[in-house]
Amino acid sequence: MNVSLPLVVILGLIALGAVKFLGVRPWLVAVITLFGFYLADTIAAPLIDSGTRSGVQIVNDTQD
């Protein structure tokens, strides 16, 4: 059985859990999220994307 969830839903649940159970301040979650959007508009974005894809392939043990 495969369940398909968008990554943003999973990250939102992790952020909600961090705020509720770990005591992370909501403004810190907002700052980190905004930093991610700003980082996605830099020249580092392709490097981050390829690194993330490689990491997912290693974890899932798949080869393209």
CHARMM internal coordinates of N, CA and C (Angstrom, degrees):
IC EDIT
DIST 1 N 1 CA 1.4489
DIST 1 CA 1 C 1.5190
ANGL 1 N 1 CA 1 C 109.26
DIST 1 C 2 N 1.3101
ANGL 1 CA 1 C 2 N 116.45
DIHE 1 N 1 CA 1 C 2 N 124.01
DIST 2 N 2 CA 1.4551
ANGL 1 C 2 N 2 CA 121.78
DIHE 1 CA 1 C 2 N 2 CA 178.55
DIST 2 CA 2 C 1.5140
ANGL 2 N 2 CA 2 C 109.92
DIHE 1 C 2 N 2 CA 2 C -107.05
DIST 2 C 3 N 1.3287
ANGL 2 CA 2 C 3 N 115.37
DIHE 2 N 2 CA 2 C 3 N 135.00
DIST 3 N 3 CA 1.4541
ANGL 2 C 3 N 3 CA 121.15
DIHE 2 CA 2 C 3 N 3 CA 175.44
DIST 3 CA 3 C 1.5172
ANGL 3 N 3 CA 3 C 106.85
DIHE 2 C 3 N 3 CA 3 C -115.89
DIST 3 C 4 N 1.3122
ANGL 3 CA 3 C 4 N 116.37
DIHE 3 N 3 CA 3 C 4 N 127.70
DIST 4 N 4 CA 1.4545
ANGL 3 C 4 N 4 CA 120.79
DIHE 3 CA 3 C 4 N 4 CA -178.26
DIST 4 CA 4 C 1.5281
ANGL 4 N 4 CA 4 C 109.40
DIHE 3 C 4 N 4 CA 4 C -108.56
DIST 4 C 5 N 1.3359
ANGL 4 CA 4 C 5 N 115.90
DIHE 4 N 4 CA 4 C 5 N 112.73
DIST 5 N 5 CA 1.4595
ANGL 4 C 5 N 5 CA 121.67
DIHE 4 CA 4 C 5 N 5 CA 177.39
DIST 5 CA 5 C 1.5221
ANGL 5 N 5 CA 5 C 108.83
DIHE 4 C 5 N 5 CA 5 C -120.43
DIST 5 C 6 N 1.3092
ANGL 5 CA 5 C 6 N 117.47
DIHE 5 N 5 CA 5 C 6 N 140.85
DIST 6 N 6 CA 1.4648
ANGL 5 C 6 N 6 CA 118.94
DIHE 5 CA 5 C 6 N 6 CA 174.26
DIST 6 CA 6 C 1.5362
ANGL 6 N 6 CA 6 C 110.01
DIHE 5 C 6 N 6 CA 6 C -66.25
DIST 6 C 7 N 1.3056
ANGL 6 CA 6 C 7 N 115.00
DIHE 6 N 6 CA 6 C 7 N 147.32
DIST 7 N 7 CA 1.4641
ANGL 6 C 7 N 7 CA 120.36
DIHE 6 CA 6 C 7 N 7 CA -179.10
DIST 7 CA 7 C 1.5209
ANGL 7 N 7 CA 7 C 111.74
DIHE 6 C 7 N 7 CA 7 C -59.34
DIST 7 C 8 N 1.3170
ANGL 7 CA 7 C 8 N 117.36
DIHE 7 N 7 CA 7 C 8 N -34.57
DIST 8 N 8 CA 1.4602
ANGL 7 C 8 N 8 CA 120.34
DIHE 7 CA 7 C 8 N 8 CA -178.30
DIST 8 CA 8 C 1.5360
ANGL 8 N 8 CA 8 C 111.19
DIHE 7 C 8 N 8 CA 8 C -64.37
DIST 8 C 9 N 1.3308
ANGL 8 CA 8 C 9 N 117.84
DIHE 8 N 8 CA 8 C 9 N -31.94
DIST 9 N 9 CA 1.4630
ANGL 8 C 9 N 9 CA 120.76
DIHE 8 CA 8 C 9 N 9 CA 177.51
DIST 9 CA 9 C 1.5221
ANGL 9 N 9 CA 9 C 110.24
DIHE 8 C 9 N 9 CA 9 C -68.05
DIST 9 C 10 N 1.3184
ANGL 9 CA 9 C 10 N 116.26
DIHE 9 N 9 CA 9 C 10 N -43.82
DIST 10 N 10 CA 1.4594
ANGL 9 C 10 N 10 CA 120.38
DIHE 9 CA 9 C 10 N 10 CA 179.43
DIST 10 CA 10 C 1.5265
ANGL 10 N 10 CA 10 C 110.61
DIHE 9 C 10 N 10 CA 10 C -63.95
DIST 10 C 11 N 1.3278
ANGL 10 CA 10 C 11 N 117.01
DIHE 10 N 10 CA 10 C 11 N -44.81
DIST 11 N 11 CA 1.4615
ANGL 10 C 11 N 11 CA 120.13
DIHE 10 CA 10 C 11 N 11 CA 179.11
DIST 11 CA 11 C 1.5234
ANGL 11 N 11 CA 11 C 111.51
DIHE 10 C 11 N 11 CA 11 C -65.72
DIST 11 C 12 N 1.3254
ANGL 11 CA 11 C 12 N 117.01
DIHE 11 N 11 CA 11 C 12 N -35.66
DIST 12 N 12 CA 1.4619
ANGL 11 C 12 N 12 CA 120.32
DIHE 11 CA 11 C 12 N 12 CA 176.70
DIST 12 CA 12 C 1.5156
ANGL 12 N 12 CA 12 C 111.89
DIHE 11 C 12 N 12 CA 12 C -63.98
DIST 12 C 13 N 1.3302
ANGL 12 CA 12 C 13 N 116.82
DIHE 12 N 12 CA 12 C 13 N -40.99
DIST 13 N 13 CA 1.4669
ANGL 12 C 13 N 13 CA 120.46
DIHE 12 CA 12 C 13 N 13 CA 177.63
DIST 13 CA 13 C 1.5291
ANGL 13 N 13 CA 13 C 111.44
DIHE 12 C 13 N 13 CA 13 C -66.06
DIST 13 C 14 N 1.3146
ANGL 13 CA 13 C 14 N 116.88
DIHE 13 N 13 CA 13 C 14 N -38.57
DIST 14 N 14 CA 1.4646
ANGL 13 C 14 N 14 CA 120.52
DIHE 13 CA 13 C 14 N 14 CA 176.76
DIST 14 CA 14 C 1.5252
ANGL 14 N 14 CA 14 C 109.97
DIHE 13 C 14 N 14 CA 14 C -64.37
DIST 14 C 15 N 1.3304
ANGL 14 CA 14 C 15 N 117.21
DIHE 14 N 14 CA 14 C 15 N -42.88
DIST 15 N 15 CA 1.4626
ANGL 14 C 15 N 15 CA 121.05
DIHE 14 CA 14 C 15 N 15 CA 179.12
DIST 15 CA 15 C 1.5268
ANGL 15 N 15 CA 15 C 110.76
DIHE 14 C 15 N 15 CA 15 C -64.63
DIST 15 C 16 N 1.3225
ANGL 15 CA 15 C 16 N 117.25
DIHE 15 N 15 CA 15 C 16 N -41.66
DIST 16 N 16 CA 1.4562
ANGL 15 C 16 N 16 CA 121.06
DIHE 15 CA 15 C 16 N 16 CA 177.79
DIST 16 CA 16 C 1.5246
ANGL 16 N 16 CA 16 C 110.99
DIHE 15 C 16 N 16 CA 16 C -62.51
DIST 16 C 17 N 1.3107
ANGL 16 CA 16 C 17 N 116.53
DIHE 16 N 16 CA 16 C 17 N -43.65
DIST 17 N 17 CA 1.4635
ANGL 16 C 17 N 17 CA 120.37
DIHE 16 CA 16 C 17 N 17 CA 176.75
DIST 17 CA 17 C 1.5182
ANGL 17 N 17 CA 17 C 112.33
DIHE 16 C 17 N 17 CA 17 C -63.11
DIST 17 C 18 N 1.3230
ANGL 17 CA 17 C 18 N 117.16
DIHE 17 N 17 CA 17 C 18 N -38.21
DIST 18 N 18 CA 1.4659
ANGL 17 C 18 N 18 CA 120.45
DIHE 17 CA 17 C 18 N 18 CA 178.69
DIST 18 CA 18 C 1.5257
ANGL 18 N 18 CA 18 C 111.04
DIHE 17 C 18 N 18 CA 18 C -65.73
DIST 18 C 19 N 1.3258
ANGL 18 CA 18 C 19 N 117.07
DIHE 18 N 18 CA 18 C 19 N -38.79
DIST 19 N 19 CA 1.4624
ANGL 18 C 19 N 19 CA 120.59
DIHE 18 CA 18 C 19 N 19 CA 179.05
DIST 19 CA 19 C 1.5221
ANGL 19 N 19 CA 19 C 110.74
DIHE 18 C 19 N 19 CA 19 C -68.81
DIST 19 C 20 N 1.3337
ANGL 19 CA 19 C 20 N 116.66
DIHE 19 N 19 CA 19 C 20 N -44.03
DIST 20 N 20 CA 1.4683
ANGL 19 C 20 N 20 CA 120.55
DIHE 19 CA 19 C 20 N 20 CA -175.49
DIST 20 CA 20 C 1.5281
ANGL 20 N 20 CA 20 C 112.83
DIHE 19 C 20 N 20 CA 20 C -74.73
DIST 20 C 21 N 1.3303
ANGL 20 CA 20 C 21 N 117.07
DIHE 20 N 20 CA 20 C 21 N -46.05
DIST 21 N 21 CA 1.4535
ANGL 20 C 21 N 21 CA 120.20
DIHE 20 CA 20 C 21 N 21 CA -169.09
DIST 21 CA 21 C 1.5275
ANGL 21 N 21 CA 21 C 114.55
DIHE 20 C 21 N 21 CA 21 C -101.98
DIST 21 C 22 N 1.3190
ANGL 21 CA 21 C 22 N 118.08
DIHE 21 N 21 CA 21 C 22 N -27.02
DIST 22 N 22 CA 1.4565
ANGL 21 C 22 N 22 CA 120.65
DIHE 21 CA 21 C 22 N 22 CA -178.37
DIST 22 CA 22 C 1.5243
ANGL 22 N 22 CA 22 C 113.01
DIHE 21 C 22 N 22 CA 22 C -101.49
DIST 22 C 23 N 1.3185
ANGL 22 CA 22 C 23 N 116.75
DIHE 22 N 22 CA 22 C 23 N -8.26
DIST 23 N 23 CA 1.4594
ANGL 22 C 23 N 23 CA 119.91
DIHE 22 CA 22 C 23 N 23 CA 178.17
DIST 23 CA 23 C 1.5187
ANGL 23 N 23 CA 23 C 114.31
DIHE 22 C 23 N 23 CA 23 C 77.54
DIST 23 C 24 N 1.3241
ANGL 23 CA 23 C 24 N 117.21
DIHE 23 N 23 CA 23 C 24 N 20.37
DIST 24 N 24 CA 1.4672
ANGL 23 C 24 N 24 CA 120.49
DIHE 23 CA 23 C 24 N 24 CA 176.80
DIST 24 CA 24 C 1.5248
ANGL 24 N 24 CA 24 C 108.17
DIHE 23 C 24 N 24 CA 24 C -70.38
DIST 24 C 25 N 1.2961
ANGL 24 CA 24 C 25 N 116.38
DIHE 24 N 24 CA 24 C 25 N 135.80
DIST 25 N 25 CA 1.4583
ANGL 24 C 25 N 25 CA 120.87
DIHE 24 CA 24 C 25 N 25 CA -178.53
DIST 25 CA 25 C 1.5311
ANGL 25 N 25 CA 25 C 110.51
DIHE 24 C 25 N 25 CA 25 C -72.68
DIST 25 C 26 N 1.3395
ANGL 25 CA 25 C 26 N 117.22
DIHE 25 N 25 CA 25 C 26 N 139.08
DIST 26 N 26 CA 1.4760
ANGL 25 C 26 N 26 CA 119.57
DIHE 25 CA 25 C 26 N 26 CA -179.98
DIST 26 CA 26 C 1.5257
ANGL 26 N 26 CA 26 C 113.34
DIHE 25 C 26 N 26 CA 26 C -60.25
DIST 26 C 27 N 1.3341
ANGL 26 CA 26 C 27 N 118.50
DIHE 26 N 26 CA 26 C 27 N -32.57
DIST 27 N 27 CA 1.4613
ANGL 26 C 27 N 27 CA 119.68
DIHE 26 CA 26 C 27 N 27 CA 179.20
DIST 27 CA 27 C 1.5286
ANGL 27 N 27 CA 27 C 110.53
DIHE 26 C 27 N 27 CA 27 C -66.25
DIST 27 C 28 N 1.3338
ANGL 27 CA 27 C 28 N 117.35
DIHE 27 N 27 CA 27 C 28 N -30.98
DIST 28 N 28 CA 1.4579
ANGL 27 C 28 N 28 CA 120.21
DIHE 27 CA 27 C 28 N 28 CA 178.34
DIST 28 CA 28 C 1.5265
ANGL 28 N 28 CA 28 C 110.74
DIHE 27 C 28 N 28 CA 28 C -68.74
DIST 28 C 29 N 1.3242
ANGL 28 CA 28 C 29 N 116.51
DIHE 28 N 28 CA 28 C 29 N -38.74
DIST 29 N 29 CA 1.4685
ANGL 28 C 29 N 29 CA 120.69
DIHE 28 CA 28 C 29 N 29 CA 175.73
DIST 29 CA 29 C 1.5335
ANGL 29 N 29 CA 29 C 109.51
DIHE 28 C 29 N 29 CA 29 C -61.45
DIST 29 C 30 N 1.3317
ANGL 29 CA 29 C 30 N 117.04
DIHE 29 N 29 CA 29 C 30 N -42.39
DIST 30 N 30 CA 1.4632
ANGL 29 C 30 N 30 CA 120.87
DIHE 29 CA 29 C 30 N 30 CA 179.48
DIST 30 CA 30 C 1.5265
ANGL 30 N 30 CA 30 C 111.11
DIHE 29 C 30 N 30 CA 30 C -64.69
DIST 30 C 31 N 1.3236
ANGL 30 CA 30 C 31 N 117.77
DIHE 30 N 30 CA 30 C 31 N -41.09
DIST 31 N 31 CA 1.4725
ANGL 30 C 31 N 31 CA 121.23
DIHE 30 CA 30 C 31 N 31 CA 179.85
DIST 31 CA 31 C 1.5237
ANGL 31 N 31 CA 31 C 110.47
DIHE 30 C 31 N 31 CA 31 C -65.35
DIST 31 C 32 N 1.3216
ANGL 31 CA 31 C 32 N 117.55
DIHE 31 N 31 CA 31 C 32 N -43.59
DIST 32 N 32 CA 1.4601
ANGL 31 C 32 N 32 CA 120.64
DIHE 31 CA 31 C 32 N 32 CA 179.38
DIST 32 CA 32 C 1.5294
ANGL 32 N 32 CA 32 C 110.72
DIHE 31 C 32 N 32 CA 32 C -64.51
DIST 32 C 33 N 1.3360
ANGL 32 CA 32 C 33 N 117.02
DIHE 32 N 32 CA 32 C 33 N -39.18
DIST 33 N 33 CA 1.4593
ANGL 32 C 33 N 33 CA 120.93
DIHE 32 CA 32 C 33 N 33 CA 178.14
DIST 33 CA 33 C 1.5243
ANGL 33 N 33 CA 33 C 111.02
DIHE 32 C 33 N 33 CA 33 C -64.21
DIST 33 C 34 N 1.3303
ANGL 33 CA 33 C 34 N 117.14
DIHE 33 N 33 CA 33 C 34 N -45.61
DIST 34 N 34 CA 1.4646
ANGL 33 C 34 N 34 CA 120.16
DIHE 33 CA 33 C 34 N 34 CA 178.18
DIST 34 CA 34 C 1.5201
ANGL 34 N 34 CA 34 C 111.39
DIHE 33 C 34 N 34 CA 34 C -63.36
DIST 34 C 35 N 1.3332
ANGL 34 CA 34 C 35 N 117.49
DIHE 34 N 34 CA 34 C 35 N -38.70
DIST 35 N 35 CA 1.4580
ANGL 34 C 35 N 35 CA 120.61
DIHE 34 CA 34 C 35 N 35 CA 177.41
DIST 35 CA 35 C 1.5264
ANGL 35 N 35 CA 35 C 110.48
DIHE 34 C 35 N 35 CA 35 C -61.87
DIST 35 C 36 N 1.3235
ANGL 35 CA 35 C 36 N 117.06
DIHE 35 N 35 CA 35 C 36 N -37.51
DIST 36 N 36 CA 1.4635
ANGL 35 C 36 N 36 CA 120.72
DIHE 35 CA 35 C 36 N 36 CA 177.50
DIST 36 CA 36 C 1.5159
ANGL 36 N 36 CA 36 C 111.89
DIHE 35 C 36 N 36 CA 36 C -63.49
DIST 36 C 37 N 1.3441
ANGL 36 CA 36 C 37 N 116.31
DIHE 36 N 36 CA 36 C 37 N -41.09
DIST 37 N 37 CA 1.4630
ANGL 36 C 37 N 37 CA 119.20
DIHE 36 CA 36 C 37 N 37 CA 177.95
DIST 37 CA 37 C 1.5252
ANGL 37 N 37 CA 37 C 111.15
DIHE 36 C 37 N 37 CA 37 C -66.51
DIST 37 C 38 N 1.3198
ANGL 37 CA 37 C 38 N 117.62
DIHE 37 N 37 CA 37 C 38 N -39.84
DIST 38 N 38 CA 1.4669
ANGL 37 C 38 N 38 CA 119.91
DIHE 37 CA 37 C 38 N 38 CA 177.59
DIST 38 CA 38 C 1.5193
ANGL 38 N 38 CA 38 C 111.25
DIHE 37 C 38 N 38 CA 38 C -66.53
DIST 38 C 39 N 1.3278
ANGL 38 CA 38 C 39 N 116.80
DIHE 38 N 38 CA 38 C 39 N -39.24
DIST 39 N 39 CA 1.4573
ANGL 38 C 39 N 39 CA 121.09
DIHE 38 CA 38 C 39 N 39 CA 179.64
DIST 39 CA 39 C 1.5224
ANGL 39 N 39 CA 39 C 111.29
DIHE 38 C 39 N 39 CA 39 C -65.80
DIST 39 C 40 N 1.3194
ANGL 39 CA 39 C 40 N 117.40
DIHE 39 N 39 CA 39 C 40 N -32.23
DIST 40 N 40 CA 1.4640
ANGL 39 C 40 N 40 CA 121.31
DIHE 39 CA 39 C 40 N 40 CA 179.81
DIST 40 CA 40 C 1.5220
ANGL 40 N 40 CA 40 C 112.16
DIHE 39 C 40 N 40 CA 40 C -67.49
DIST 40 C 41 N 1.3250
ANGL 40 CA 40 C 41 N 117.43
DIHE 40 N 40 CA 40 C 41 N -15.58
DIST 41 N 41 CA 1.4604
ANGL 40 C 41 N 41 CA 121.61
DIHE 40 CA 40 C 41 N 41 CA -179.37
DIST 41 CA 41 C 1.5305
ANGL 41 N 41 CA 41 C 112.29
DIHE 40 C 41 N 41 CA 41 C -100.14
DIST 41 C 42 N 1.3293
ANGL 41 CA 41 C 42 N 117.30
DIHE 41 N 41 CA 41 C 42 N 12.86
DIST 42 N 42 CA 1.4624
ANGL 41 C 42 N 42 CA 121.12
DIHE 41 CA 41 C 42 N 42 CA 179.76
DIST 42 CA 42 C 1.5254
ANGL 42 N 42 CA 42 C 110.43
DIHE 41 C 42 N 42 CA 42 C -105.82
DIST 42 C 43 N 1.3309
ANGL 42 CA 42 C 43 N 115.04
DIHE 42 N 42 CA 42 C 43 N 179.03
DIST 43 N 43 CA 1.4671
ANGL 42 C 43 N 43 CA 119.00
DIHE 42 CA 42 C 43 N 43 CA 178.15
DIST 43 CA 43 C 1.5234
ANGL 43 N 43 CA 43 C 111.45
DIHE 42 C 43 N 43 CA 43 C -74.67
DIST 43 C 44 N 1.3314
ANGL 43 CA 43 C 44 N 118.07
DIHE 43 N 43 CA 43 C 44 N -9.82
DIST 44 N 44 CA 1.4616
ANGL 43 C 44 N 44 CA 121.12
DIHE 43 CA 43 C 44 N 44 CA 178.51
DIST 44 CA 44 C 1.5281
ANGL 44 N 44 CA 44 C 112.23
DIHE 43 C 44 N 44 CA 44 C -78.92
DIST 44 C 45 N 1.3201
ANGL 44 CA 44 C 45 N 117.84
DIHE 44 N 44 CA 44 C 45 N -13.64
DIST 45 N 45 CA 1.4697
ANGL 44 C 45 N 45 CA 121.48
DIHE 44 CA 44 C 45 N 45 CA -175.87
DIST 45 CA 45 C 1.5347
ANGL 45 N 45 CA 45 C 112.70
DIHE 44 C 45 N 45 CA 45 C -58.77
DIST 45 C 46 N 1.3456
ANGL 45 CA 45 C 46 N 120.38
DIHE 45 N 45 CA 45 C 46 N -45.50
DIST 46 N 46 CA 1.4726
ANGL 45 C 46 N 46 CA 118.41
DIHE 45 CA 45 C 46 N 46 CA 178.79
DIST 46 CA 46 C 1.5277
ANGL 46 N 46 CA 46 C 112.78
DIHE 45 C 46 N 46 CA 46 C -63.49
DIST 46 C 47 N 1.3236
ANGL 46 CA 46 C 47 N 116.82
DIHE 46 N 46 CA 46 C 47 N -35.19
DIST 47 N 47 CA 1.4643
ANGL 46 C 47 N 47 CA 119.72
DIHE 46 CA 46 C 47 N 47 CA 178.10
DIST 47 CA 47 C 1.5175
ANGL 47 N 47 CA 47 C 111.40
DIHE 46 C 47 N 47 CA 47 C -66.42
DIST 47 C 48 N 1.3169
ANGL 47 CA 47 C 48 N 116.26
DIHE 47 N 47 CA 47 C 48 N -41.59
DIST 48 N 48 CA 1.4597
ANGL 47 C 48 N 48 CA 120.96
DIHE 47 CA 47 C 48 N 48 CA 178.49
DIST 48 CA 48 C 1.5215
ANGL 48 N 48 CA 48 C 109.81
DIHE 47 C 48 N 48 CA 48 C -65.48
DIST 48 C 49 N 1.3305
ANGL 48 CA 48 C 49 N 116.61
DIHE 48 N 48 CA 48 C 49 N -41.60
DIST 49 N 49 CA 1.4623
ANGL 48 C 49 N 49 CA 120.84
DIHE 48 CA 48 C 49 N 49 CA -179.43
DIST 49 CA 49 C 1.5252
ANGL 49 N 49 CA 49 C 111.00
DIHE 48 C 49 N 49 CA 49 C -63.68
DIST 49 C 50 N 1.3161
ANGL 49 CA 49 C 50 N 117.21
DIHE 49 N 49 CA 49 C 50 N -46.82
DIST 50 N 50 CA 1.4677
ANGL 49 C 50 N 50 CA 119.14
DIHE 49 CA 49 C 50 N 50 CA -179.11
DIST 50 CA 50 C 1.5206
ANGL 50 N 50 CA 50 C 111.25
DIHE 49 C 50 N 50 CA 50 C -67.45
DIST 50 C 51 N 1.3260
ANGL 50 CA 50 C 51 N 117.19
DIHE 50 N 50 CA 50 C 51 N -36.69
DIST 51 N 51 CA 1.4606
ANGL 50 C 51 N 51 CA 120.23
DIHE 50 CA 50 C 51 N 51 CA 176.92
DIST 51 CA 51 C 1.5139
ANGL 51 N 51 CA 51 C 112.27
DIHE 50 C 51 N 51 CA 51 C -65.54
DIST 51 C 52 N 1.3225
ANGL 51 CA 51 C 52 N 116.53
DIHE 51 N 51 CA 51 C 52 N -39.62
DIST 52 N 52 CA 1.4563
ANGL 51 C 52 N 52 CA 120.80
DIHE 51 CA 51 C 52 N 52 CA 178.12
DIST 52 CA 52 C 1.5214
ANGL 52 N 52 CA 52 C 110.79
DIHE 51 C 52 N 52 CA 52 C -66.36
DIST 52 C 53 N 1.3300
ANGL 52 CA 52 C 53 N 116.32
DIHE 52 N 52 CA 52 C 53 N -43.47
DIST 53 N 53 CA 1.4690
ANGL 52 C 53 N 53 CA 119.60
DIHE 52 CA 52 C 53 N 53 CA 179.38
DIST 53 CA 53 C 1.5286
ANGL 53 N 53 CA 53 C 110.87
DIHE 52 C 53 N 53 CA 53 C -63.97
DIST 53 C 54 N 1.3198
ANGL 53 CA 53 C 54 N 117.32
DIHE 53 N 53 CA 53 C 54 N -40.10
DIST 54 N 54 CA 1.4620
ANGL 53 C 54 N 54 CA 120.11
DIHE 53 CA 53 C 54 N 54 CA 177.92
DIST 54 CA 54 C 1.5206
ANGL 54 N 54 CA 54 C 110.75
DIHE 53 C 54 N 54 CA 54 C -64.34
DIST 54 C 55 N 1.3174
ANGL 54 CA 54 C 55 N 116.70
DIHE 54 N 54 CA 54 C 55 N -41.65
DIST 55 N 55 CA 1.4542
ANGL 54 C 55 N 55 CA 120.25
DIHE 54 CA 54 C 55 N 55 CA 178.61
DIST 55 CA 55 C 1.5131
ANGL 55 N 55 CA 55 C 112.90
DIHE 54 C 55 N 55 CA 55 C -63.36
DIST 55 C 56 N 1.3292
ANGL 55 CA 55 C 56 N 116.01
DIHE 55 N 55 CA 55 C 56 N -40.12
DIST 56 N 56 CA 1.4689
ANGL 55 C 56 N 56 CA 119.94
DIHE 55 CA 55 C 56 N 56 CA 178.21
DIST 56 CA 56 C 1.5233
ANGL 56 N 56 CA 56 C 110.23
DIHE 55 C 56 N 56 CA 56 C -66.15
DIST 56 C 57 N 1.3262
ANGL 56 CA 56 C 57 N 117.51
DIHE 56 N 56 CA 56 C 57 N -39.93
DIST 57 N 57 CA 1.4628
ANGL 56 C 57 N 57 CA 120.16
DIHE 56 CA 56 C 57 N 57 CA 178.46
DIST 57 CA 57 C 1.5278
ANGL 57 N 57 CA 57 C 110.86
DIHE 56 C 57 N 57 CA 57 C -64.32
DIST 57 C 58 N 1.3243
ANGL 57 CA 57 C 58 N 117.21
DIHE 57 N 57 CA 57 C 58 N -37.94
DIST 58 N 58 CA 1.4637
ANGL 57 C 58 N 58 CA 120.26
DIHE 57 CA 57 C 58 N 58 CA 179.11
DIST 58 CA 58 C 1.5294
ANGL 58 N 58 CA 58 C 110.26
DIHE 57 C 58 N 58 CA 58 C -67.59
DIST 58 C 59 N 1.3206
ANGL 58 CA 58 C 59 N 116.45
DIHE 58 N 58 CA 58 C 59 N -43.82
DIST 59 N 59 CA 1.4709
ANGL 58 C 59 N 59 CA 120.25
DIHE 58 CA 58 C 59 N 59 CA -179.42
DIST 59 CA 59 C 1.5266
ANGL 59 N 59 CA 59 C 110.55
DIHE 58 C 59 N 59 CA 59 C -66.28
DIST 59 C 60 N 1.3263
ANGL 59 CA 59 C 60 N 117.40
DIHE 59 N 59 CA 59 C 60 N -42.59
DIST 60 N 60 CA 1.4603
ANGL 59 C 60 N 60 CA 121.43
DIHE 59 CA 59 C 60 N 60 CA -179.07
DIST 60 CA 60 C 1.5284
ANGL 60 N 60 CA 60 C 113.17
DIHE 59 C 60 N 60 CA 60 C -82.22
DIST 60 C 61 N 1.3307
ANGL 60 CA 60 C 61 N 116.64
DIHE 60 N 60 CA 60 C 61 N -8.08
DIST 61 N 61 CA 1.4603
ANGL 60 C 61 N 61 CA 122.94
DIHE 60 CA 60 C 61 N 61 CA -179.68
DIST 61 CA 61 C 1.5253
ANGL 61 N 61 CA 61 C 111.13
DIHE 60 C 61 N 61 CA 61 C 56.38
DIST 61 C 62 N 1.3391
ANGL 61 CA 61 C 62 N 115.53
DIHE 61 N 61 CA 61 C 62 N 48.21
DIST 62 N 62 CA 1.4602
ANGL 61 C 62 N 62 CA 120.98
DIHE 61 CA 61 C 62 N 62 CA 177.71
DIST 62 CA 62 C 1.5237
ANGL 62 N 62 CA 62 C 109.07
DIHE 61 C 62 N 62 CA 62 C -117.13
DIST 62 C 63 N 1.2915
ANGL 62 CA 62 C 63 N 115.80
DIHE 62 N 62 CA 62 C 63 N 152.61
DIST 63 N 63 CA 1.4520
ANGL 62 C 63 N 63 CA 121.88
DIHE 62 CA 62 C 63 N 63 CA 177.21
DIST 63 CA 63 C 1.5201
ANGL 63 N 63 CA 63 C 108.94
DIHE 62 C 63 N 63 CA 63 C -127.55
DIST 63 C 64 N 1.3268
ANGL 63 CA 63 C 64 N 117.40
DIHE 63 N 63 CA 63 C 64 N 137.05
DIST 64 N 64 CA 1.4740
ANGL 63 C 64 N 64 CA 120.94
DIHE 63 CA 63 C 64 N 64 CA 177.21
DIST 64 CA 64 C 1.4939
ANGL 64 N 64 CA 64 C 110.77
DIHE 63 C 64 N 64 CA 64 C -96.68
END
COOR INIT
IC SEED 1 N 1 CA 1 C
IC BUILD
